[in-house]
Amino acid sequence: MPSATSGTDERVDETNDDGTDNRVDRRPEDRIDPSAVPDQADRVVVSFRAPEAEPDENDSWWIADSAWLRDGMTDPTYLRYLRYAHAGPVAVGDEWAEFVNCGCASPEDVVLRVERIDGGAAIGADTTIDVVARKDVVEADGDPTAETDL
């Protein structure tokens, strides 16, 4: 039963009388549930770069190789977001425009690129996502694991 908390703020009780949840799943219909993805990869390596940087050159890296940006992209919460946002089939070379919260209301745009897929063909709930700088991949002649020795 709805209950008004103020003249403009109306909240709806989200439980039934028996205590069960009556909320509706508000995710877009085309969103894939990561736990239901078949053929989940064990690991996906993605690289990141600044949007204005050329993907196959190692200049223009004034921000994309910063330690604080890498820290934001390897945060467990951000990796979980990536598993949900990109659940489903992936291929080497796929690119996604994303942003990383760098604190103090300072999001930084990045381009993520799938560099390697191990043990399946899709990102799912149990897929490990490793993040490396695209600059490091280019400098290692295309080997996305050279920098991290994974």
N, C-alpha and C positions, 0 to 999 in steps of 0.2 A: 504494500500500500504506500503510495507516495506521501512524503511528508515535507512540507516547506520549512526551510531553515531561515529564510528571509524572503522579502518581497520579490527578489529576482533570482535567488539561488534555490532551485528545487532539486532534491535528491530522491532517488528511487531505491527502496529496499531491495537488495540483491539476493535475498534468501527467501525460500518458501517457508511456510509455517512449520514444516518438518525439519528445517535446517539445511535442506539441500540448496545448491546454487542454482539460480534461475537466470544467470547472466547469459547473454547471447554472445557467441564468438564473433567479434567484430573485425577479425582479420579479413583482408581481401579474399574473395573466393578463389582466386588463382594462386594464392599463397600455398606453398607445399609444407606439410608438417615434416620437419626434419627427422622425426623418429619413425616415419613411415616410408622413408626413401629406400627403394631397393638398390642393390649393388653399391652400397656406401664405400667410398674410398677410405682406406686407413689413414692416409695423410694427403693433404694438398698443400703445395708450396705456392704462395702468392708473393709477387714483388710489388713494391709501391714506388711511385714517382710523383713529382709535381706535375700537374696537368700541362704546364707550358714546356716541360722538358721533353726532348725527343726520346722515344722509348729505346732506341738502339745506340744512343750516344751517352757519354758520361759527363757532359757539361751541364750547366743550368741546374745544379743540385744545391743551391743555396739553402734550401729548407728541407728537402726530402731525405737527407741523410743525417738530420739532427737526432741526437739521442733521445730528446724528449718526445719527438714524433714517433720514433720506434717504440718507446715505452708505452705510449697511448695505443698503438696498434697491436701490441702483444698483451695488453691487459685482458684478463679472462672475460670480462664483460663485453669487450669489443669483439673478441673471437667468437663468443656465443652469438652476438648479433650477426656476424658474418655467416655463421652456420644457418641461422634462421632466414636471413635476407637472401641467401644464395643457395638454399637447399634445392637439390635436384641435380640433373646431369650437368657436368662441366667438361670443358675441353682445354687443352693447353693452348694458350693464346687468347682465351676469353679475357675481356677487360671490363671493369666496372668502375664507374665514377662514384666515389665515396668521399666522406670527410671524417676527420678525426677531431675529437674534442681535445684541445690543447690547454684547457683551463682558462679561467677568467673570461668566459664568453668569447673565446678565440678559436673557432673551428678552422681547420686547415684542409683544403681540398686536396685529394690525392686520386691517382688512378691506380687501381689494383689489377694485376695481370696474373693469370694462372700460368705458372712456370712448370709445374710437375704434379702428376697425380699418381699415387701409389695404392695398389690393392683394390681398385674399384673404379667406377666411372661417375660417381655422384657425391655431392656433399650432403652429409646427413648429420644427425645428432651426435654420433660418436666419432666423426671425422676430426682428426687433429689438423689444425691449420697453422702452418709455419709462415711467418712473414719475414721477408728479406728486402733490402733496398734494391731497386732495379739497377742502380749504379753498380752494385756489387756483382750482380749477374752479368752485366755487360763486361766488367773488368775481368771476370772469370771465364770469358768466352762462352757464355750461355749456360754455364753450369750453376743452377740455382742453389745447390747445396755446398758449393766450394767454400763460401764464407762461414757457414754454420757447421760444416762437417757432419751433417745429419744423415 
